[in-house]
Amino acid sequence: MSQPRSGLLSGLVVGFVATLICAIAQAAALLYGDRFIPAAFLTAGDGLWAMTTIAFAAALLLSLLVCLFRPGSRLLPWWSALCAVAAVALGWATARAASTGGRPDLSLDRLVTNFPAELTSLWPSLKDSWEPWLPLAVAALTAYFLVRVRVGRVRARRASLTPPEDDPTPAEPEYRAPFEPLQSPTNPSRPTGDLFTPRDSGRA
């Protein structure tokens, strides 16, 4: 019986693709969120709560995409957490690159022009303040625990469906007629004599 696949390779590929999708989705939420998110929420805590909520939503979307492929490897929760952090950071850099020069624009030309510079300037902002680390931590923990729960359920289900290898199947009992005597295999019954062989004259 073949062993079930752990889904590690598919999980790595899906996590990478989901990182790009979530980064674009988060950048769009940061740029156009004022159209459907109340202004009071966007400005609360100097925008920290809005950034944290959007990062949580991005990590939730990433986790759902990874969990669709029934992951079974214990490495995928850590990979998902790393992808969630990368998606949040890339989303910030994308939003800043798209908003440079006035009106927000997510066109490819503007992103190619401004994205490298914005991504390079992201690390100094992380070093100078603790506030950006809160959305990153929320995204990482969300992705890690959601994927870990899914991995645990998949592994438990596969274990319940796989029979143990060291449990031999009991042999079926030998069939005997109701009145057939039990014969020991070490004392086989004597073969009957040949009918055409003359009997010993010395016997009575």
N, C-alpha and C positions, 0 to 999 in steps of 0.2 A: 504494500500500500504506500503510495507516494505521500510525502510529508507536505502539509499546506504551506504555501508561500507566506513569508512575513510581510510582504508588501513594502519593503524598505525602498526599493528602487522607484516604484511608482509614487510612494510618498515623498521622496526627495524631489522628483520632477514636479509633482503637483504643488508642493510647497514653494518651489521656485516660481512657478507660473502664478500661483495665488499671491505671492509677494508683489509682483508687478501689478496685478489687478487691484489689490488692496491699496497700493501706493497711489495709483491714479484715482481710485475712488475717494481716498482720504484727501488728496489734493483738491478734487472737485468739491468736497464737502467744506473744506477750509475757504475756498474761493467764493463759492456760491451759497454758503450756508445761511447767510443773512436773508435769503429769500424765503426760507421755510423754517428757520430756527429763530425763536424770539430774541430780540436784541438784548434783553435783560440777562438772558442765559449766556449769550456770547461774551458779554462784558464782565460777568461775575468772576471775581478772583483774577482780574487782568487777563481773562480768556483761558485761564488754566483748566477750569472745569469743562469748558467746551472742548478743549484739546484732548483732555483725558477721556471724555465721553466718545469722541470721534475715534480715538485710538482703540478704545474698548470695542467699538463696533467693527473696526477694521480687523482686529484680532479674532472677533467672533466669526466674521465672514471667512477668514483664512482657515480657522479651525473646522468650520463646516465643510469647506472644500476638501480638506485633507481627510476628514472622517468619511466622506462619501466612498472612498476606496477601501474601506474596512482594514485599516492598518493593524498589523500584528507585531511590529518590531518595537522594542523598548527605546530605540534611538529616536523615533519619530516625535515624541513629545518635546525633546530637547531641540530637535531641528525645527519644529513648529514655533517654539518660543523664539529661536534665533530669527526665523523668517518674519515673525510678527514685529520684532524690534526693527529689522531692516525695512519692513513695509512702512512703519511709522516714520522712520528717519527719511526714507526716500520720498514719502508723501510731503513732509515738511519742505524738503529741498525742491520738490516739484512745484509746490504752491508758491514758494518764494521766487522761483525762476519764472513762473507764469505771470506773477504780479509785477515783475520788474518792468518799468517803462510805462506805468500808468494802468490802463484797463487790463483786467485779467484775461489771459489768452493761453489756452492749453495747446496751441498749435505746435507741430513738430519743430518748425523753424526756431521759434522762441525757446523751446526747451533745449534744443541742441546748442543754442548760443549761450544761454544763461545757466543751464543746469550744472556744468562742472564747477563753475565759480561758487554757486550757492552750496553745493555739496561740500566743497572744501572749507567754506566759512561756517559750516554747521558745527564742527568739533569745538572751536573756541567758545561758542555759545553754551555748549554742554559743560565746558570746564568752568565757566564763570558763574553758573547758577545751578541750583538744585531743582528748579521747577520743571525743566524738560525731562528730568529723569522719572517724574511721577507717571506721565503717560507711557513712557517706555516700559516701566515696571508693570503697570496695569496690563499692557498688551502682552508682555512676555508671560505673566502668570496666567492670564486668561487662556492663551493658546496652549500652554503647557498642561494645565489641569484638564481642559476639555479633551484634548487628544489623548491624554493619559487614561482618562476614564473610558474612552472609546477603545483604546488598545486593550485595557483590562477585560472589557466585555467580549471583545473578539477572541482573545486568547482563552478565556473561560469557556466560551461556546465551542471553540475548536477542540479543547481538551475533553469536553463532555461527549463530543461526537466521535472521538478517536478511541478505539478500544485499546486497553493496555496490552503491551506486547508479551509480558511475562505471565499472562493468565492463560494457561493451556486449556483447550476445550476438553471437557471430560469425555472419556470414551464411552460409547454406547454399550449397555450390558448385553452379554451374549444371550441370544434367545434359546429357550429350552421348552420342550413340550411339558404339559402339566405333570405327567407321570414319568418323565425321563429322569433317571437317577443322575446325580452329580458325579462326574468322573474326574479324577485327578489327572492333570496333564502329565504327571511323572510316572503314573502307572497305567499305561495304555492297555486297553482290553486285548486279550489274546486272540489272535486270528483263528478263525474256525478252520478245521481240517478240510482237506480236499475230499470230496465225495467219492472220487475215483481211486483214492489211495487206499490200499487194503489195510485193515486194522491189524494191530499187533495181536498175535494169537495168544501171547502170554497174559493179556488182561482179561479180567472176568467179564 
